[in-house]
């Protein structure tokens, strides 16, 4: 099928604030191709409103980063579009791509619901989890059972100096502990913490799963153990 270039993407979606359908009924609060932060023109500033300082802080004024990876990485964004350089903003839960040197934001729509980064290989998937984490997840294991990882970043505002002898504490971004979901044929196992959470979805594999947990000393708060577990469930 003939590839559609990114410029068509911009024409097709431009700036619209209607709600859009995404996989499993997920609807974003806006569907603008351009981020609200980039509406200021060529020299738009990405930043965060600071209540304590009474102004917006540029990202480079804040300690840390809102990005999972600050570098743009080449990715397949859809079957019918050419590859684009992307990066994930884990503070805003947005996938940005570059056009003419400017960062724009992919619409949260079904056709852009699976973003496959070429190098290093990584896949970002748009999911409706029916809770506060609905949005983008990293896919760690693919198969009949899928392991997803949610990465979130929190903004911590400036803390004004208590008095003239004290110093102001700068604003900073903090990456929260990741949250893992397992998608099964029977539904999502959310925020997996206990062995019994797994057994409820796999009663037919109860003995095998219990033996696997015991022999591998599986801990559900460790990413590498979760990867082992879901790979085992896919056998």
C-alpha positions as CSV (number, residue, x, y, z in Angstrom):
1,X,0.0,0.0,0.0
2,X,1.3,3.4,-1.0
3,X,3.1,5.2,1.9
4,X,1.6,8.4,3.0
5,X,4.2,11.0,4.0
6,X,4.3,12.9,7.3
7,X,3.2,16.1,5.6
8,X,-0.1,14.4,4.8
9,X,-0.4,13.6,8.5
10,X,-0.2,17.3,9.4
11,X,-2.8,18.2,6.8
12,X,-5.1,15.4,7.8
13,X,-5.1,16.1,11.5
14,X,-3.9,19.7,11.8
15,X,-5.3,21.2,15.0
16,X,-8.6,19.7,16.2
17,X,-9.9,19.2,19.7
18,X,-12.6,16.6,19.1
19,X,-12.4,13.3,20.9
20,X,-11.3,10.3,18.9
21,X,-11.8,6.6,19.1
22,X,-8.8,4.5,20.0
23,X,-8.4,0.8,20.8
24,X,-10.9,-0.6,23.2
25,X,-12.8,2.7,23.3
26,X,-10.0,4.8,24.7
27,X,-10.7,8.5,24.2
28,X,-8.1,11.2,24.7
29,X,-9.0,14.6,26.2
30,X,-7.7,16.2,23.0
31,X,-6.6,14.9,19.6
32,X,-4.4,17.8,18.4
33,X,-1.4,16.9,16.2
34,X,0.3,20.0,17.6
35,X,0.9,19.9,21.3
36,X,-0.7,22.7,23.3
37,X,2.8,23.7,24.2
38,X,3.8,24.3,20.6
39,X,1.0,26.7,19.6
40,X,3.3,29.7,20.1
41,X,4.9,29.3,16.7
42,X,8.5,28.4,15.6
43,X,10.0,29.3,19.0
44,X,7.4,27.7,21.2
45,X,8.6,26.6,24.6
46,X,7.8,23.3,26.2
47,X,7.2,23.9,29.9
48,X,5.2,23.4,33.1
49,X,3.0,25.9,35.0
50,X,4.6,26.5,38.4
51,X,2.0,27.5,40.9
52,X,4.6,28.4,43.5
53,X,6.6,30.6,41.3
54,X,3.6,32.1,39.5
55,X,4.9,31.4,36.0
56,X,5.6,28.7,33.5
57,X,9.0,26.9,33.8
58,X,10.8,25.8,30.7
59,X,11.8,22.2,30.7
60,X,15.5,23.2,30.9
61,X,14.8,25.2,34.1
62,X,13.6,22.0,35.8
63,X,16.0,19.4,37.2
64,X,15.6,16.0,35.5
65,X,13.6,15.3,32.3
66,X,9.9,14.6,31.4
67,X,11.2,12.2,28.7
68,X,11.8,8.5,28.9
69,X,14.6,9.2,26.4
70,X,15.4,12.7,25.5
71,X,16.7,11.7,22.1
72,X,14.3,11.2,19.1
73,X,14.4,7.6,17.8
74,X,13.3,6.3,14.4
75,X,10.1,4.4,14.6
76,X,7.3,2.9,12.6
77,X,4.2,4.8,13.7
78,X,1.6,3.1,11.5
79,X,1.4,0.6,8.6
80,X,0.6,3.3,6.1
81,X,3.0,6.1,7.1
82,X,6.7,6.6,6.6
83,X,9.0,6.1,9.6
84,X,9.4,9.1,11.9
85,X,11.7,10.1,14.8
86,X,9.8,9.9,18.1
87,X,10.2,10.2,21.8
88,X,7.9,9.6,24.7
89,X,7.0,12.3,27.2
90,X,6.1,10.3,30.3
91,X,5.0,13.5,32.2
92,X,2.3,14.4,29.6
93,X,1.8,10.8,28.3
94,X,2.4,12.0,24.8
95,X,4.4,10.6,21.9
96,X,6.2,13.4,20.1
97,X,7.6,13.2,16.5
98,X,9.7,15.7,14.6
99,X,8.6,17.7,11.6
100,X,10.9,20.3,10.1
101,X,12.9,20.3,13.3
102,X,9.8,20.9,15.5
103,X,8.4,18.5,18.0
104,X,4.7,17.7,17.3
105,X,2.4,15.2,19.0
106,X,0.9,12.1,17.5
107,X,-2.9,12.0,17.9
108,X,-4.2,9.3,20.3
109,X,-6.0,7.4,17.6
110,X,-6.2,3.8,16.6
111,X,-4.0,4.0,13.6
112,X,-1.2,5.4,15.8
113,X,-1.8,3.0,18.6
114,X,1.3,0.8,18.1
115,X,4.7,2.6,17.7
116,X,7.7,0.4,17.0
117,X,11.0,2.0,17.7
118,X,13.8,0.7,15.5
119,X,16.9,1.1,17.6
120,X,17.1,0.2,20.4
121,X,14.0,-1.9,19.7
122,X,11.1,-0.8,21.8
123,X,7.3,-0.8,21.3
124,X,4.9,1.7,22.7
125,X,1.2,0.8,22.7
126,X,-1.9,2.9,23.4
127,X,-4.2,1.1,25.8
128,X,-7.5,1.6,27.5
129,X,-7.0,0.1,30.9
130,X,-10.2,1.4,32.4
131,X,-8.4,3.2,35.1
132,X,-6.1,6.3,35.8
133,X,-3.2,4.7,33.8
134,X,-5.0,4.6,30.4
135,X,-2.7,5.8,27.8
136,X,0.7,4.7,26.5
137,X,2.5,1.6,27.8
138,X,5.8,-0.1,26.8
139,X,5.2,-3.6,25.6
140,X,7.8,-6.0,27.1
141,X,6.5,-9.4,26.0
142,X,4.3,-10.1,23.0
143,X,2.1,-13.1,22.6
144,X,-1.2,-14.6,23.7
145,X,-0.3,-13.0,27.0
146,X,1.3,-9.6,26.9
147,X,3.3,-7.8,29.5
148,X,3.0,-4.0,29.6
149,X,5.0,-1.4,31.6
150,X,3.7,2.0,32.5
151,X,6.3,4.8,33.0
152,X,5.1,8.0,34.6
153,X,7.0,11.1,35.6
154,X,5.8,13.5,38.2
155,X,6.5,17.3,38.4
156,X,7.6,18.6,41.8
157,X,7.1,22.3,42.0
158,X,9.6,24.9,43.3
159,X,9.6,25.2,47.1
160,X,10.1,28.9,48.1
161,X,12.6,29.8,50.7
162,X,11.1,29.8,54.2
163,X,13.0,32.9,55.1
164,X,15.9,35.2,53.9
165,X,18.4,32.7,55.4
166,X,17.1,29.7,53.5
167,X,17.4,28.8,49.8
168,X,14.6,28.0,47.4
169,X,14.4,24.4,46.3
170,X,14.3,24.0,42.6
171,X,11.5,22.3,40.7
172,X,12.3,18.8,39.5
173,X,10.9,15.8,37.5
174,X,10.8,12.4,39.2
175,X,10.2,9.2,37.5
176,X,7.8,7.0,39.5
177,X,8.2,3.3,40.0
178,X,6.9,1.5,36.9
179,X,3.6,-0.3,37.0
180,X,3.1,-3.6,35.2
181,X,-0.1,-5.0,33.6
182,X,-0.5,-8.4,32.1
183,X,-3.1,-8.7,29.3
184,X,-4.6,-12.2,29.1
185,X,-7.4,-13.7,27.0
186,X,-9.6,-13.3,30.1
187,X,-8.7,-9.6,30.7
188,X,-6.1,-7.4,32.4
189,X,-4.2,-8.4,35.5
190,X,-3.6,-4.9,36.9
191,X,-0.7,-3.8,39.2
192,X,0.3,-7.4,39.7
193,X,1.5,-8.0,43.3
194,X,0.6,-11.5,44.4
195,X,0.9,-15.0,43.0
196,X,-2.9,-15.4,43.5
197,X,-3.5,-12.6,41.1
198,X,-2.0,-14.7,38.4
199,X,-3.7,-18.0,39.5
200,X,-7.1,-16.3,39.3
201,X,-6.6,-15.9,35.5
202,X,-4.9,-19.3,34.9
203,X,-6.7,-21.9,37.1
204,X,-6.0,-24.6,34.5
205,X,-2.3,-24.0,35.0
206,X,-2.4,-23.7,38.8
207,X,0.1,-26.5,39.6
208,X,2.5,-25.5,36.8
209,X,2.4,-21.8,37.8
210,X,2.9,-22.6,41.5
211,X,5.9,-24.8,40.6
212,X,7.3,-22.1,38.3
213,X,7.1,-19.5,41.1
214,X,8.8,-21.8,43.6
215,X,11.6,-23.0,41.3
216,X,12.4,-19.6,39.9
217,X,11.9,-17.5,43.1
218,X,9.6,-15.2,41.1
219,X,9.1,-11.7,42.6
220,X,6.3,-9.7,41.0
221,X,8.0,-6.4,41.6
222,X,11.0,-7.3,39.4
223,X,10.8,-6.6,35.7
224,X,13.0,-9.5,34.7
225,X,10.9,-12.0,36.7
226,X,7.7,-10.7,35.2
227,X,9.2,-11.2,31.7
228,X,10.2,-14.8,32.7
229,X,6.7,-15.4,34.0
230,X,4.8,-14.1,30.9
231,X,7.1,-16.0,28.6
232,X,6.3,-19.1,30.6
233,X,2.6,-18.4,30.4
234,X,2.9,-18.2,26.6
235,X,4.4,-21.6,26.3
